[in-house]
Amino acid sequence: GSVSEANGVITLGGAEGIAVNSGTIRANATAGHAAGRVAIQSTRASVHAAGALITANAQGAGSTGGDVRLLSDGKSVFARTSRVEVKGGTGGNGGFMEVSGKAGVGIGGTLDARAQGGKAGTMLIDPTVLRIVNGTGTQVPDVLVCEGGANCTVGVSDINAAGASADVILQATSEILFQNTDSITMGSCRNI
């Protein structure tokens, strides 16, 4: 794999098609500037592992939170107990996080996109097919082996927990399905 930095963008790429962050990556701003960007990209699986942390926080008046993206031609996993912070500075806006995997996504981590006096940040969940179920969805390691995304699910409680401080956009390039549910209540996110 490789780690590169250019123009404020940190990119973690997987040489064998799998990119995993199991530690801490920081792309925080200096006072009065916007925070940086972090991208974990792969062909098979992009994983922000349990206990891992990425921060792209703004600092100072009017500064904006950063941009964190988990992108894969295969699956992307925002694992349970992992954290991403894209907080805005005083009077600045929160940043952006995307979890996008063509073959499926796993959501279980926590995003902090708060902004002191500004607009909260945004979380985009964007697989090819988004299957939403009550409770919790498919987690690691199961999300890495669900074939073609057919059995990969995202749970309502996972979406609510992950996006409690952010606006959440649910988007799919093919379809969004609500499965095995009599009713769904999505409530702790700011906006869906």
Contacts in CASP RR format, 6 or more apart in sequence:
PFRMAT RR
TARGET T0000
AUTHOR 0000-0000-0000
METHOD contacts of the structure
MODEL  1
GSVSEANGVITLGGAEGIAVNSGTIRANATAGHAAGRVAIQSTRASVHAA
GALITANAQGAGSTGGDVRLLSDGKSVFARTSRVEVKGGTGGNGGFMEVS
GKAGVGIGGTLDARAQGGKAGTMLIDPTVLRIVNGTGTQVPDVLVCEGGA
NCTVGVSDINAAGASADVILQATSEILFQNTDSITMGSCRNI
1 12 0 8 1.000
1 13 0 8 1.000
1 14 0 8 1.000
1 15 0 8 1.000
1 16 0 8 1.000
1 19 0 8 1.000
2 11 0 8 1.000
2 12 0 8 1.000
2 13 0 8 1.000
2 14 0 8 1.000
2 15 0 8 1.000
3 10 0 8 1.000
3 11 0 8 1.000
3 12 0 8 1.000
3 13 0 8 1.000
4 10 0 8 1.000
4 11 0 8 1.000
5 11 0 8 1.000
8 27 0 8 1.000
8 36 0 8 1.000
8 37 0 8 1.000
9 36 0 8 1.000
9 37 0 8 1.000
9 38 0 8 1.000
9 39 0 8 1.000
10 25 0 8 1.000
10 27 0 8 1.000
10 36 0 8 1.000
10 37 0 8 1.000
10 38 0 8 1.000
10 39 0 8 1.000
11 38 0 8 1.000
11 39 0 8 1.000
11 40 0 8 1.000
11 41 0 8 1.000
12 19 0 8 1.000
12 21 0 8 1.000
12 25 0 8 1.000
12 38 0 8 1.000
12 39 0 8 1.000
12 40 0 8 1.000
12 41 0 8 1.000
13 19 0 8 1.000
13 40 0 8 1.000
13 41 0 8 1.000
13 42 0 8 1.000
14 41 0 8 1.000
14 42 0 8 1.000
14 43 0 8 1.000
16 44 0 8 1.000
17 42 0 8 1.000
17 43 0 8 1.000
17 44 0 8 1.000
17 45 0 8 1.000
18 42 0 8 1.000
18 44 0 8 1.000
18 45 0 8 1.000
18 46 0 8 1.000
18 47 0 8 1.000
19 40 0 8 1.000
19 41 0 8 1.000
19 42 0 8 1.000
19 45 0 8 1.000
19 46 0 8 1.000
19 47 0 8 1.000
19 72 0 8 1.000
20 45 0 8 1.000
20 47 0 8 1.000
20 49 0 8 1.000
21 40 0 8 1.000
21 47 0 8 1.000
21 48 0 8 1.000
21 49 0 8 1.000
21 52 0 8 1.000
21 54 0 8 1.000
22 49 0 8 1.000
22 51 0 8 1.000
22 52 0 8 1.000
23 49 0 8 1.000
23 51 0 8 1.000
23 52 0 8 1.000
23 53 0 8 1.000
24 52 0 8 1.000
24 53 0 8 1.000
24 54 0 8 1.000
24 55 0 8 1.000
25 38 0 8 1.000
25 53 0 8 1.000
25 54 0 8 1.000
25 55 0 8 1.000
26 54 0 8 1.000
26 55 0 8 1.000
26 56 0 8 1.000
27 35 0 8 1.000
27 36 0 8 1.000
27 37 0 8 1.000
27 38 0 8 1.000
27 54 0 8 1.000
27 55 0 8 1.000
27 56 0 8 1.000
27 66 0 8 1.000
28 35 0 8 1.000
28 36 0 8 1.000
28 55 0 8 1.000
28 56 0 8 1.000
28 57 0 8 1.000
28 58 0 8 1.000
28 59 0 8 1.000
29 35 0 8 1.000
29 36 0 8 1.000
29 57 0 8 1.000
29 58 0 8 1.000
29 59 0 8 1.000
29 60 0 8 1.000
29 63 0 8 1.000
29 65 0 8 1.000
29 66 0 8 1.000
30 59 0 8 1.000
31 59 0 8 1.000
31 60 0 8 1.000
31 63 0 8 1.000
32 58 0 8 1.000
32 59 0 8 1.000
32 60 0 8 1.000
32 61 0 8 1.000
32 62 0 8 1.000
32 63 0 8 1.000
33 58 0 8 1.000
33 59 0 8 1.000
33 63 0 8 1.000
34 58 0 8 1.000
34 63 0 8 1.000
34 64 0 8 1.000
34 65 0 8 1.000
34 66 0 8 1.000
35 56 0 8 1.000
35 57 0 8 1.000
35 58 0 8 1.000
35 59 0 8 1.000
35 63 0 8 1.000
35 64 0 8 1.000
35 65 0 8 1.000
35 66 0 8 1.000
35 67 0 8 1.000
35 86 0 8 1.000
35 88 0 8 1.000
35 95 0 8 1.000
36 56 0 8 1.000
36 65 0 8 1.000
36 66 0 8 1.000
36 67 0 8 1.000
37 56 0 8 1.000
37 66 0 8 1.000
37 67 0 8 1.000
37 68 0 8 1.000
37 69 0 8 1.000
38 54 0 8 1.000
38 56 0 8 1.000
38 67 0 8 1.000
38 68 0 8 1.000
38 69 0 8 1.000
39 68 0 8 1.000
39 69 0 8 1.000
39 71 0 8 1.000
40 46 0 8 1.000
40 47 0 8 1.000
40 48 0 8 1.000
40 69 0 8 1.000
40 70 0 8 1.000
40 71 0 8 1.000
40 76 0 8 1.000
41 69 0 8 1.000
41 71 0 8 1.000
41 72 0 8 1.000
42 71 0 8 1.000
42 72 0 8 1.000
42 73 0 8 1.000
42 74 0 8 1.000
43 72 0 8 1.000
43 73 0 8 1.000
43 74 0 8 1.000
44 72 0 8 1.000
44 73 0 8 1.000
44 74 0 8 1.000
44 75 0 8 1.000
45 72 0 8 1.000
45 74 0 8 1.000
45 75 0 8 1.000
45 76 0 8 1.000
45 77 0 8 1.000
45 144 0 8 1.000
46 70 0 8 1.000
46 71 0 8 1.000
46 72 0 8 1.000
46 75 0 8 1.000
46 76 0 8 1.000
46 77 0 8 1.000
46 101 0 8 1.000
47 70 0 8 1.000
47 76 0 8 1.000
47 77 0 8 1.000
47 79 0 8 1.000
47 140 0 8 1.000
47 144 0 8 1.000
48 54 0 8 1.000
48 70 0 8 1.000
48 77 0 8 1.000
48 78 0 8 1.000
48 79 0 8 1.000
48 82 0 8 1.000
48 84 0 8 1.000
48 109 0 8 1.000
49 77 0 8 1.000
49 79 0 8 1.000
49 82 0 8 1.000
49 140 0 8 1.000
50 79 0 8 1.000
50 80 0 8 1.000
50 81 0 8 1.000
50 82 0 8 1.000
50 140 0 8 1.000
51 79 0 8 1.000
51 81 0 8 1.000
51 82 0 8 1.000
51 83 0 8 1.000
52 79 0 8 1.000
52 82 0 8 1.000
52 83 0 8 1.000
53 82 0 8 1.000
53 83 0 8 1.000
53 84 0 8 1.000
53 85 0 8 1.000
54 68 0 8 1.000
54 83 0 8 1.000
54 84 0 8 1.000
54 85 0 8 1.000
55 84 0 8 1.000
55 85 0 8 1.000
55 86 0 8 1.000
56 65 0 8 1.000
56 66 0 8 1.000
56 67 0 8 1.000
56 68 0 8 1.000
56 84 0 8 1.000
56 85 0 8 1.000
56 86 0 8 1.000
56 95 0 8 1.000
57 65 0 8 1.000
57 66 0 8 1.000
57 85 0 8 1.000
57 86 0 8 1.000
57 87 0 8 1.000
57 88 0 8 1.000
57 89 0 8 1.000
58 64 0 8 1.000
58 65 0 8 1.000
58 66 0 8 1.000
58 87 0 8 1.000
58 88 0 8 1.000
58 89 0 8 1.000
58 92 0 8 1.000
58 94 0 8 1.000
58 95 0 8 1.000
59 89 0 8 1.000
60 89 0 8 1.000
60 90 0 8 1.000
61 89 0 8 1.000
61 90 0 8 1.000
61 91 0 8 1.000
61 92 0 8 1.000
62 88 0 8 1.000
62 89 0 8 1.000
62 90 0 8 1.000
62 91 0 8 1.000
62 92 0 8 1.000
63 88 0 8 1.000
63 89 0 8 1.000
63 92 0 8 1.000
64 88 0 8 1.000
64 89 0 8 1.000
64 92 0 8 1.000
64 93 0 8 1.000
64 94 0 8 1.000
64 95 0 8 1.000
65 86 0 8 1.000
65 87 0 8 1.000
65 88 0 8 1.000
65 89 0 8 1.000
65 92 0 8 1.000
65 93 0 8 1.000
65 94 0 8 1.000
65 95 0 8 1.000
65 113 0 8 1.000
65 115 0 8 1.000
65 121 0 8 1.000
66 86 0 8 1.000
66 94 0 8 1.000
66 95 0 8 1.000
66 96 0 8 1.000
67 86 0 8 1.000
67 95 0 8 1.000
67 96 0 8 1.000
67 97 0 8 1.000
68 84 0 8 1.000
68 86 0 8 1.000
68 96 0 8 1.000
68 97 0 8 1.000
68 98 0 8 1.000
69 97 0 8 1.000
69 98 0 8 1.000
69 100 0 8 1.000
70 76 0 8 1.000
70 77 0 8 1.000
70 78 0 8 1.000
70 98 0 8 1.000
70 99 0 8 1.000
70 100 0 8 1.000
70 101 0 8 1.000
71 98 0 8 1.000
71 100 0 8 1.000
71 101 0 8 1.000
72 100 0 8 1.000
72 101 0 8 1.000
72 102 0 8 1.000
72 103 0 8 1.000
73 101 0 8 1.000
73 102 0 8 1.000
73 103 0 8 1.000
74 101 0 8 1.000
74 102 0 8 1.000
74 103 0 8 1.000
74 104 0 8 1.000
75 101 0 8 1.000
75 103 0 8 1.000
75 104 0 8 1.000
75 105 0 8 1.000
75 106 0 8 1.000
75 143 0 8 1.000
75 144 0 8 1.000
75 146 0 8 1.000
75 149 0 8 1.000
75 152 0 8 1.000
76 99 0 8 1.000
76 100 0 8 1.000
76 101 0 8 1.000
76 104 0 8 1.000
76 105 0 8 1.000
76 106 0 8 1.000
76 127 0 8 1.000
77 105 0 8 1.000
77 106 0 8 1.000
77 140 0 8 1.000
77 143 0 8 1.000
77 144 0 8 1.000
78 84 0 8 1.000
78 99 0 8 1.000
78 105 0 8 1.000
78 106 0 8 1.000
78 107 0 8 1.000
78 108 0 8 1.000
78 109 0 8 1.000
78 162 0 8 1.000
79 106 0 8 1.000
79 108 0 8 1.000
79 109 0 8 1.000
79 139 0 8 1.000
79 140 0 8 1.000
80 108 0 8 1.000
80 109 0 8 1.000
80 139 0 8 1.000
80 140 0 8 1.000
81 109 0 8 1.000
82 108 0 8 1.000
82 109 0 8 1.000
82 110 0 8 1.000
83 109 0 8 1.000
83 110 0 8 1.000
83 111 0 8 1.000
83 112 0 8 1.000
84 97 0 8 1.000
84 109 0 8 1.000
84 110 0 8 1.000
84 111 0 8 1.000
84 112 0 8 1.000
85 111 0 8 1.000
85 112 0 8 1.000
85 113 0 8 1.000
86 94 0 8 1.000
86 95 0 8 1.000
86 96 0 8 1.000
86 97 0 8 1.000
86 111 0 8 1.000
86 112 0 8 1.000
86 113 0 8 1.000
86 121 0 8 1.000
87 94 0 8 1.000
87 95 0 8 1.000
87 112 0 8 1.000
87 113 0 8 1.000
87 114 0 8 1.000
87 115 0 8 1.000
88 94 0 8 1.000
88 95 0 8 1.000
88 113 0 8 1.000
88 114 0 8 1.000
88 115 0 8 1.000
88 116 0 8 1.000
88 118 0 8 1.000
88 121 0 8 1.000
89 115 0 8 1.000
89 116 0 8 1.000
90 116 0 8 1.000
90 117 0 8 1.000
91 115 0 8 1.000
91 116 0 8 1.000
91 117 0 8 1.000
91 118 0 8 1.000
92 115 0 8 1.000
92 116 0 8 1.000
92 117 0 8 1.000
92 118 0 8 1.000
92 119 0 8 1.000
93 115 0 8 1.000
93 118 0 8 1.000
93 119 0 8 1.000
93 120 0 8 1.000
93 121 0 8 1.000
94 113 0 8 1.000
94 114 0 8 1.000
94 115 0 8 1.000
94 118 0 8 1.000
94 119 0 8 1.000
94 120 0 8 1.000
94 121 0 8 1.000
94 166 0 8 1.000
95 113 0 8 1.000
95 121 0 8 1.000
95 122 0 8 1.000
96 113 0 8 1.000
96 121 0 8 1.000
96 122 0 8 1.000
96 123 0 8 1.000
96 124 0 8 1.000
97 111 0 8 1.000
97 113 0 8 1.000
97 122 0 8 1.000
97 123 0 8 1.000
97 124 0 8 1.000
97 166 0 8 1.000
98 123 0 8 1.000
98 124 0 8 1.000
98 126 0 8 1.000
99 105 0 8 1.000
99 106 0 8 1.000
99 107 0 8 1.000
99 123 0 8 1.000
99 124 0 8 1.000
99 125 0 8 1.000
99 126 0 8 1.000
100 124 0 8 1.000
100 125 0 8 1.000
100 126 0 8 1.000
100 127 0 8 1.000
101 126 0 8 1.000
101 127 0 8 1.000
101 128 0 8 1.000
102 127 0 8 1.000
102 128 0 8 1.000
102 173 0 8 1.000
103 127 0 8 1.000
103 128 0 8 1.000
103 148 0 8 1.000
103 149 0 8 1.000
103 152 0 8 1.000
104 127 0 8 1.000
104 128 0 8 1.000
104 129 0 8 1.000
104 143 0 8 1.000
104 146 0 8 1.000
104 148 0 8 1.000
104 149 0 8 1.000
104 152 0 8 1.000
105 125 0 8 1.000
105 126 0 8 1.000
105 127 0 8 1.000
105 130 0 8 1.000
105 143 0 8 1.000
105 152 0 8 1.000
105 154 0 8 1.000
106 137 0 8 1.000
106 138 0 8 1.000
106 139 0 8 1.000
106 140 0 8 1.000
106 143 0 8 1.000
106 152 0 8 1.000
106 154 0 8 1.000
106 158 0 8 1.000
107 125 0 8 1.000
107 137 0 8 1.000
107 154 0 8 1.000
107 155 0 8 1.000
107 158 0 8 1.000
107 159 0 8 1.000
107 162 0 8 1.000
108 136 0 8 1.000
108 139 0 8 1.000
108 158 0 8 1.000
108 161 0 8 1.000
108 162 0 8 1.000
109 158 0 8 1.000
109 161 0 8 1.000
109 162 0 8 1.000
110 161 0 8 1.000
110 162 0 8 1.000
110 163 0 8 1.000
110 164 0 8 1.000
111 123 0 8 1.000
111 162 0 8 1.000
111 163 0 8 1.000
111 164 0 8 1.000
111 165 0 8 1.000
111 166 0 8 1.000
112 165 0 8 1.000
113 120 0 8 1.000
113 121 0 8 1.000
113 122 0 8 1.000
113 123 0 8 1.000
113 163 0 8 1.000
113 165 0 8 1.000
113 166 0 8 1.000
114 120 0 8 1.000
114 165 0 8 1.000
115 121 0 8 1.000
120 165 0 8 1.000
120 166 0 8 1.000
120 167 0 8 1.000
120 190 0 8 1.000
121 165 0 8 1.000
121 166 0 8 1.000
121 167 0 8 1.000
122 166 0 8 1.000
122 167 0 8 1.000
122 168 0 8 1.000
122 169 0 8 1.000
123 162 0 8 1.000
123 163 0 8 1.000
123 166 0 8 1.000
123 167 0 8 1.000
123 168 0 8 1.000
123 169 0 8 1.000
124 168 0 8 1.000
124 169 0 8 1.000
124 171 0 8 1.000
125 154 0 8 1.000
125 159 0 8 1.000
125 168 0 8 1.000
125 169 0 8 1.000
125 170 0 8 1.000
125 171 0 8 1.000
126 169 0 8 1.000
126 171 0 8 1.000
126 172 0 8 1.000
126 173 0 8 1.000
127 149 0 8 1.000
127 152 0 8 1.000
127 172 0 8 1.000
127 173 0 8 1.000
128 149 0 8 1.000
128 172 0 8 1.000
128 173 0 8 1.000
128 174 0 8 1.000
129 149 0 8 1.000
129 172 0 8 1.000
129 174 0 8 1.000
129 175 0 8 1.000
129 176 0 8 1.000
129 177 0 8 1.000
130 154 0 8 1.000
130 170 0 8 1.000
130 171 0 8 1.000
130 172 0 8 1.000
130 175 0 8 1.000
130 176 0 8 1.000
130 177 0 8 1.000
131 152 0 8 1.000
131 153 0 8 1.000
131 154 0 8 1.000
131 177 0 8 1.000
131 179 0 8 1.000
132 153 0 8 1.000
132 154 0 8 1.000
132 155 0 8 1.000
132 156 0 8 1.000
132 159 0 8 1.000
132 170 0 8 1.000
132 176 0 8 1.000
132 177 0 8 1.000
132 178 0 8 1.000
132 179 0 8 1.000
132 181 0 8 1.000
132 184 0 8 1.000
133 153 0 8 1.000
133 154 0 8 1.000
133 155 0 8 1.000
133 156 0 8 1.000
133 178 0 8 1.000
133 179 0 8 1.000
133 180 0 8 1.000
133 181 0 8 1.000
134 155 0 8 1.000
134 156 0 8 1.000
134 157 0 8 1.000
134 180 0 8 1.000
134 181 0 8 1.000
134 184 0 8 1.000
135 155 0 8 1.000
135 156 0 8 1.000
135 157 0 8 1.000
135 158 0 8 1.000
136 155 0 8 1.000
136 157 0 8 1.000
136 158 0 8 1.000
137 153 0 8 1.000
137 154 0 8 1.000
137 155 0 8 1.000
137 158 0 8 1.000
138 146 0 8 1.000
138 151 0 8 1.000
138 152 0 8 1.000
138 153 0 8 1.000
138 154 0 8 1.000
143 152 0 8 1.000
146 152 0 8 1.000
153 179 0 8 1.000
156 184 0 8 1.000
156 185 0 8 1.000
156 186 0 8 1.000
159 168 0 8 1.000
159 170 0 8 1.000
159 186 0 8 1.000
159 189 0 8 1.000
159 192 0 8 1.000
160 186 0 8 1.000
160 187 0 8 1.000
160 188 0 8 1.000
160 189 0 8 1.000
161 188 0 8 1.000
162 168 0 8 1.000
163 188 0 8 1.000
163 189 0 8 1.000
163 190 0 8 1.000
164 188 0 8 1.000
164 189 0 8 1.000
164 190 0 8 1.000
165 190 0 8 1.000
166 189 0 8 1.000
166 190 0 8 1.000
167 189 0 8 1.000
167 190 0 8 1.000
167 191 0 8 1.000
167 192 0 8 1.000
168 189 0 8 1.000
168 190 0 8 1.000
168 191 0 8 1.000
168 192 0 8 1.000
169 192 0 8 1.000
170 176 0 8 1.000
170 192 0 8 1.000
178 184 0 8 1.000
186 192 0 8 1.000
END
